[in-house]
Amino acid sequence: MFRGSLCVVEQPVGPDGRATDGHRGRAESSLTTKELQQNWRVVKQRERPVRLLFEIPSARIMEQALSKYVVYEVVVMRSGSFDSRRVSVERRYSDFLRFHHKLLEEFSEELEEVLLPRKLLTGNFCPESIQERRLALQDYLAKLYATRCIRHSPLFPVFFTEHEQKRAHGLLRAGQFEPALEQLQTVLEIQEKLLPWQRPTLIVPTLSALTVCYRDLGELEQAFTTAQRALPVVRRYGLKHYRVPLLELLVDQGYQLGRPVAQLQDELSTLKDSERGEAACRSLKEVVIHEFI
C-alpha cells in the first residue's frame, strides 16, 4: 500500500532487524522512478556541503611606541557539527590590503565586484568605525571564498597562515620549540580546514616543522607519528627534498621507540643509492630552518 508518496513493502528481516539482502533489493526495485527521485532529494537535503565560514567577532586597538593600529580576530571554521574547533588569527587592515592587491594581480576580472572596504583617513579608532569595518571585512572574506578560483588559489591559505608560519620558524631557529609548536599547531589546524580546496602538499612544511619541534622537545612518539603523516604526501607528490630527511628521522626514531622500520630502511637505502654523487642531503631540521628564510 502507499502512504503519501512512499511505497511500504512488508519484508522479512534478519536478526539485526534489517531487511535480508534479497528482499531489500526487491523492495528497492519496486519503487517507481518518481519515488526514487523523491528519496534521492531527501538524501541530498540531509547532506550539507562542507563550506568554510569566516567570522570576525572582535577587534582591539594596539598601541606601540610610534604606532597605533587595530587588529581583527579572524575565526576560521568549517560548516557542520563535526567541526567544533574554532581557530583564529589576528590581522590588521594593512594585511587585508596587501592580500587584496596580490589577488588583483592574478584575478582582476574575477574580483570586479568583490571590494575591500576603503581605507579611512580619519576616525579609524572610534568604536562605530571599528564595528563597521569588522563586519565589512567579514563579508569580504565570505565573498572571496564564494569565488571558486580564489578559494583554490595558493594565495588564499597564505593570508591565514603566513605570519604565524614565519613567527614559528623564527622561534624554531632560536631554539624556542614550545612557542614554535603552539604557532605551528594553529597553522596546521587552519591548513586542515582548507585542504578540500588546496593540494595536500600544503601541510608538509608544517608537519615537518612540528616533527622537529617534537623531536627536540623529547616527545619521540609525537615526532614519529607526525613524520609518518607527512611521508605519504611527500611520496605521492615527489617532494624530493623532504623524502630522505623524513625517512632518516623515522628510521632513527623508530629504532629508539622499538618500531619495525625495516621497510623504511630499505626505502632510504634505495633512495640514497639513486642519489649518489648528488649534493649531500640536509637533515629535516636544516630543511625546515631554511624554509622561510
SETIZA-400800 format. One record per residue (C-alpha): residue in three letters; x, z, y; residue number from 1. Coordinates in steps of 0.05 Angstrom, whole numbers, plus 32768, in hexadecimal, padded with zeros to 4 digits. Example, Ala and Ser with C-alpha at 12.3 -4.5 7.8 and 13.67 -1.06 7.14 Angstrom:
aa | x | z | y | i
Ala | 80F6 | 809C | 7FA6 | 1
Ser | 8111 | 808F | 7FEB | 2
! end
This chain:
aa | x | z | y | i
Met | 8000 | 8000 | 8000 | 1
Phe | 8015 | 7FFB | 8049 | 2
Arg | 801C | 8032 | 807D | 3
Gly | 8024 | 8013 | 80C1 | 4
Ser | 8057 | 7FDB | 80B7 | 5
Leu | 807F | 7FF8 | 807D | 6
Cys | 8074 | 7FE9 | 8034 | 7
Val | 8072 | 8028 | 8009 | 8
Val | 8085 | 801C | 7FC1 | 9
Glu | 8080 | 8050 | 7F8B | 10
Gln | 80C0 | 8050 | 7F62 | 11
Pro | 80E4 | 807C | 7F2F | 12
Val | 811A | 80A9 | 7F4A | 13
Gly | 815B | 80C3 | 7F2D | 14
Pro | 8172 | 810C | 7F27 | 15
Asp | 8188 | 810B | 7F70 | 16
Gly | 8142 | 80F7 | 7F88 | 17
Arg | 8157 | 80B0 | 7F99 | 18
Ala | 813B | 806F | 7F7E | 19
Thr | 815F | 8054 | 7F42 | 20
Asp | 8189 | 8016 | 7F51 | 21
Gly | 815B | 7FE4 | 7F2F | 22
His | 811B | 7FFE | 7F50 | 23
Arg | 813F | 8007 | 7F93 | 24
Gly | 8151 | 7FBE | 7F92 | 25
Arg | 810A | 7FA9 | 7F81 | 26
Ala | 80EE | 7FD6 | 7FB8 | 27
Glu | 811B | 7FB6 | 7FEC | 28
Ser | 810C | 7F70 | 7FD4 | 29
Ser | 80C1 | 7F7E | 7FD9 | 30
Leu | 80C6 | 7F85 | 8025 | 31
Thr | 80B2 | 7F48 | 804E | 32
Thr | 80E2 | 7F27 | 807E | 33
Lys | 80BC | 7F46 | 80B8 | 34
Glu | 80C2 | 7F8B | 809A | 35
Leu | 810C | 7F82 | 808D | 36
Gln | 8116 | 7F6E | 80D5 | 37
Gln | 80F0 | 7FAB | 80ED | 38
Asn | 811A | 7FD8 | 80C0 | 39
Trp | 8159 | 7FB8 | 80DB | 40
Arg | 8143 | 7FC5 | 8123 | 41
Val | 8138 | 800E | 8112 | 42
Val | 817E | 8013 | 80F4 | 43
Lys | 819D | 7FF1 | 8131 | 44
Gln | 8179 | 8021 | 8160 | 45
Arg | 8196 | 805C | 813A | 46
Glu | 81DD | 8040 | 8141 | 47
Arg | 81F6 | 804E | 8187 | 48
Pro | 8232 | 8023 | 819B | 49
Val | 8270 | 804A | 81AD | 50
Arg | 827F | 8046 | 81F7 | 51
Leu | 82B0 | 8067 | 8225 | 52
Leu | 8293 | 8095 | 8259 | 53
Phe | 82B6 | 80AA | 8299 | 54
Glu | 82A5 | 80E6 | 82C2 | 55
Ile | 82C5 | 8101 | 8301 | 56
Pro | 82A7 | 8146 | 8303 | 57
Ser | 82D4 | 8165 | 8338 | 58
Ala | 8308 | 8159 | 836D | 59
Arg | 8339 | 8187 | 8391 | 60
Ile | 8364 | 8184 | 83CE | 61
Met | 83AF | 818A | 83C3 | 62
Glu | 83DD | 81A0 | 83FB | 63
Gln | 8428 | 8198 | 83F9 | 64
Ala | 845D | 81A2 | 842E | 65
Leu | 8455 | 815D | 844D | 66
Ser | 8416 | 8142 | 842E | 67
Lys | 83CD | 8151 | 841F | 68
Tyr | 83A2 | 812A | 83EF | 69
Val | 8367 | 812D | 83BF | 70
Val | 836D | 8129 | 8374 | 71
Tyr | 8332 | 8117 | 8348 | 72
Glu | 8327 | 8131 | 8301 | 73
Val | 8319 | 80F4 | 82D5 | 74
Val | 82F8 | 8106 | 8292 | 75
Val | 82FB | 80D2 | 825A | 76
Met | 82CD | 80D8 | 821E | 77
Arg | 82AA | 80AD | 81EB | 78
Ser | 825F | 80A9 | 81E6 | 79
Gly | 823F | 80CA | 81AA | 80
Ser | 823C | 8110 | 818F | 81
Phe | 827A | 8105 | 8164 | 82
Asp | 82A7 | 810A | 81A2 | 83
Ser | 82A2 | 8150 | 81BC | 84
Arg | 82E8 | 8150 | 81DA | 85
Arg | 82E9 | 8142 | 8225 | 86
Val | 8330 | 8132 | 823A | 87
Ser | 8341 | 812B | 8284 | 88
Val | 8379 | 8115 | 82B3 | 89
Glu | 8380 | 811A | 82FE | 90
Arg | 8387 | 80DE | 832B | 91
Arg | 838D | 80D3 | 8376 | 92
Tyr | 836A | 809D | 839C | 93
Ser | 83AD | 807A | 83A4 | 94
Asp | 83B2 | 8076 | 8358 | 95
Phe | 836F | 8053 | 8355 | 96
Leu | 8385 | 8024 | 838D | 97
Arg | 83C6 | 8010 | 8369 | 98
Phe | 839E | 8006 | 8328 | 99
His | 836C | 7FDA | 834B | 100
His | 83A2 | 7FAE | 836B | 101
Lys | 83C3 | 7FA3 | 8327 | 102
Leu | 8380 | 7F90 | 8309 | 103
Leu | 8373 | 7F5F | 8341 | 104
Glu | 83B4 | 7F3B | 8333 | 105
Glu | 839A | 7F28 | 82EE | 106
Phe | 834E | 7F2C | 82F3 | 107
Ser | 833C | 7F19 | 833A | 108
Glu | 82FF | 7EEF | 8326 | 109
Glu | 82E4 | 7F23 | 82F5 | 110
Leu | 82E9 | 7F59 | 832A | 111
Glu | 82C5 | 7F35 | 8362 | 112
Glu | 828B | 7F65 | 835D | 113
Val | 82B1 | 7FA3 | 8348 | 114
Leu | 82C7 | 7FC4 | 8388 | 115
Leu | 82F4 | 8001 | 8390 | 116
Pro | 82D9 | 8032 | 83C4 | 117
Arg | 82FA | 8024 | 8406 | 118
Lys | 8332 | 804F | 8422 | 119
Leu | 831A | 8080 | 8457 | 120
Leu | 833F | 8083 | 8498 | 121
Thr | 8320 | 80C6 | 84AC | 122
Gly | 82F9 | 80FE | 848A | 123
Asn | 831E | 80F9 | 8449 | 124
Phe | 831B | 8144 | 843D | 125
Cys | 82D4 | 8155 | 8451 | 126
Pro | 82A8 | 816A | 8414 | 127
Glu | 8275 | 8132 | 8420 | 128
Ser | 82AB | 80FC | 841F | 129
Ile | 82CC | 8118 | 83E1 | 130
Gln | 8289 | 811C | 83BD | 131
Glu | 8276 | 80D5 | 83D0 | 132
Arg | 82B9 | 80B9 | 83BB | 133
Arg | 82B8 | 80E1 | 837A | 134
Leu | 8277 | 80C0 | 8365 | 135
Ala | 828E | 807B | 837D | 136
Leu | 82CE | 807F | 8354 | 137
Gln | 82A6 | 8094 | 8317 | 138
Asp | 827A | 8058 | 831F | 139
Tyr | 82B7 | 802C | 8329 | 140
Leu | 82D4 | 8041 | 82E6 | 141
Ala | 8292 | 8034 | 82C3 | 142
Lys | 828F | 7FED | 82E0 | 143
Leu | 82D7 | 7FDF | 82CB | 144
Tyr | 82C8 | 7FF5 | 8284 | 145
Ala | 828A | 7FC9 | 8283 | 146
Thr | 82B7 | 7F8C | 8291 | 147
Arg | 82D0 | 7F77 | 824C | 148
Cys | 8312 | 7F58 | 8262 | 149
Ile | 8323 | 7F98 | 8288 | 150
Arg | 8316 | 7FCA | 8251 | 151
His | 8340 | 7F9F | 8221 | 152
Ser | 8379 | 7F98 | 8253 | 153
Pro | 83B9 | 7FC1 | 8248 | 154
Leu | 83B3 | 7FD5 | 8291 | 155
Phe | 8375 | 7FFF | 8282 | 156
Pro | 8395 | 8035 | 8256 | 157
Val | 83D3 | 8037 | 8283 | 158
Phe | 83A8 | 8052 | 82BD | 159
Phe | 8390 | 808D | 8293 | 160
Thr | 83D3 | 809F | 8272 | 161
Glu | 840F | 8086 | 8299 | 162
His | 841A | 80C3 | 82C5 | 163
Glu | 8415 | 80F3 | 828A | 164
Gln | 8441 | 80C8 | 825E | 165
Lys | 8478 | 80C4 | 8292 | 166
Arg | 8473 | 810F | 829F | 167
Ala | 8476 | 811D | 8254 | 168
His | 84B4 | 80F2 | 824A | 169
Gly | 84D6 | 8112 | 8285 | 170
Leu | 84C9 | 8156 | 8266 | 171
Leu | 84E0 | 813E | 8222 | 172
Arg | 8522 | 8124 | 823F | 173
Ala | 852C | 8168 | 825F | 174
Gly | 8521 | 818B | 821C | 175
Gln | 84DF | 81AB | 8232 | 176
Phe | 84BA | 8199 | 81F3 | 177
Glu | 847E | 81C7 | 81F8 | 178
Pro | 8465 | 81AE | 823C | 179
Ala | 8476 | 8167 | 8225 | 180
Leu | 844B | 8172 | 81E7 | 181
Glu | 8410 | 8187 | 8212 | 182
Gln | 8414 | 8149 | 823D | 183
Leu | 841C | 811B | 8200 | 184
Gln | 83E0 | 8139 | 81DD | 185
Thr | 83B5 | 8128 | 821A | 186
Val | 83D1 | 80E1 | 821A | 187
Leu | 83C2 | 80D9 | 81CF | 188
Glu | 837B | 80F2 | 81D6 | 189
Ile | 836C | 80BF | 820C | 190
Gln | 838E | 8087 | 81E6 | 191
Glu | 8366 | 8097 | 81A8 | 192
Lys | 8326 | 8090 | 81D0 | 193
Leu | 833E | 804C | 81E9 | 194
Leu | 8352 | 8031 | 81A4 | 195
Pro | 8313 | 8009 | 8196 | 196
Trp | 8325 | 7FDE | 81D1 | 197
Gln | 8372 | 7FE0 | 81CC | 198
Arg | 83A6 | 7FCE | 8198 | 199
Pro | 83BA | 8007 | 816A | 200
Thr | 8402 | 7FFE | 8183 | 201
Leu | 83EB | 8024 | 81C1 | 202
Ile | 83F5 | 8067 | 819F | 203
Val | 8439 | 805A | 817E | 204
Pro | 8465 | 8071 | 81B8 | 205
Thr | 843A | 80AF | 81C1 | 206
Leu | 843B | 80C1 | 8177 | 207
Ser | 8486 | 80B6 | 8175 | 208
Ala | 8491 | 80E4 | 81B1 | 209
Leu | 8463 | 8118 | 8192 | 210
Thr | 848C | 8114 | 8151 | 211
Val | 84CC | 8122 | 8177 | 212
Cys | 84AD | 815E | 819B | 213
Tyr | 8492 | 817B | 815B | 214
Arg | 84D5 | 8171 | 8137 | 215
Asp | 84FD | 8191 | 816F | 216
Leu | 84CD | 81CC | 8173 | 217
Gly | 84D7 | 81D7 | 8128 | 218
Glu | 8490 | 81C2 | 8115 | 219
Leu | 84A7 | 8196 | 80DC | 220
Glu | 8464 | 818D | 80BA | 221
Gln | 8445 | 8174 | 80FB | 222
Ala | 8480 | 8147 | 8108 | 223
Phe | 847B | 8128 | 80C2 | 224
Thr | 842F | 811E | 80C7 | 225
Thr | 8433 | 80FE | 810C | 226
Ala | 846B | 80CF | 80F7 | 227
Gln | 8443 | 80BB | 80BA | 228
Arg | 8409 | 80A8 | 80E6 | 229
Ala | 8435 | 807B | 8111 | 230
Leu | 8459 | 8056 | 80D9 | 231
Pro | 841F | 802A | 80BE | 232
Val | 8412 | 800F | 8104 | 233
Val | 845D | 8002 | 810E | 234
Arg | 8460 | 7FDC | 80CC | 235
Arg | 8421 | 7FB4 | 80D9 | 236
Tyr | 8434 | 7F9D | 811F | 237
Gly | 847E | 7F95 | 8113 | 238
Leu | 8497 | 7FC9 | 8145 | 239
Lys | 84DE | 7FC3 | 812D | 240
His | 84FF | 7FF3 | 815D | 241
Tyr | 84D2 | 802C | 8144 | 242
Arg | 84D2 | 801E | 80F9 | 243
Val | 8518 | 8034 | 80E4 | 244
Pro | 8519 | 8071 | 8111 | 245
Leu | 84D5 | 8088 | 80F7 | 246
Leu | 84EB | 807D | 80AF | 247
Glu | 852B | 80A3 | 80B9 | 248
Leu | 8505 | 80DE | 80D7 | 249
Leu | 84D1 | 80DC | 809F | 250
Val | 8506 | 80DB | 8068 | 251
Asp | 852D | 8115 | 8089 | 252
Gln | 84EF | 813F | 8096 | 253
Gly | 84D2 | 812D | 8052 | 254
Tyr | 850F | 8148 | 802E | 255
Gln | 850B | 8189 | 8056 | 256
Leu | 84C1 | 8190 | 8046 | 257
Gly | 84C9 | 817E | 7FFD | 258
Arg | 849E | 813F | 8003 | 259
Pro | 84A7 | 8101 | 7FD7 | 260
Val | 84CD | 80D0 | 8003 | 261
Ala | 84EC | 80A0 | 7FCF | 262
Gln | 84C1 | 8065 | 7FE7 | 263
Leu | 84D1 | 8074 | 8030 | 264
Gln | 851B | 8078 | 801E | 265
Asp | 8518 | 8034 | 7FFA | 266
Glu | 84F4 | 8015 | 8036 | 267
Leu | 8529 | 8032 | 8065 | 268
Ser | 8563 | 8018 | 803B | 269
Thr | 8545 | 7FD2 | 8037 | 270
Leu | 853B | 7FD0 | 8082 | 271
Lys | 8582 | 7FE8 | 8090 | 272
Asp | 859E | 7FB4 | 8060 | 273
Ser | 8578 | 7F7D | 8083 | 274
Glu | 858F | 7F94 | 80C7 | 275
Arg | 85D9 | 7F9B | 80B4 | 276
Gly | 8605 | 7F80 | 80EB | 277
Glu | 85D2 | 7F8D | 8122 | 278
Ala | 85D8 | 7FC2 | 8157 | 279
Ala | 85D7 | 8009 | 813D | 280
Cys | 8591 | 8025 | 8138 | 281
Arg | 857F | 805D | 8168 | 282
Ser | 855E | 809D | 8152 | 283
Leu | 8514 | 80A6 | 815F | 284
Lys | 8525 | 80D8 | 8196 | 285
Glu | 8551 | 80A4 | 81B8 | 286
Val | 851B | 806F | 81B3 | 287
Val | 84E7 | 809F | 81D0 | 288
Ile | 8515 | 80B6 | 8209 | 289
His | 8522 | 806F | 821F | 290
Glu | 84D8 | 805B | 821C | 291
Phe | 84C7 | 806C | 8264 | 292
Ile | 850A | 806A | 8288 | 293
! end
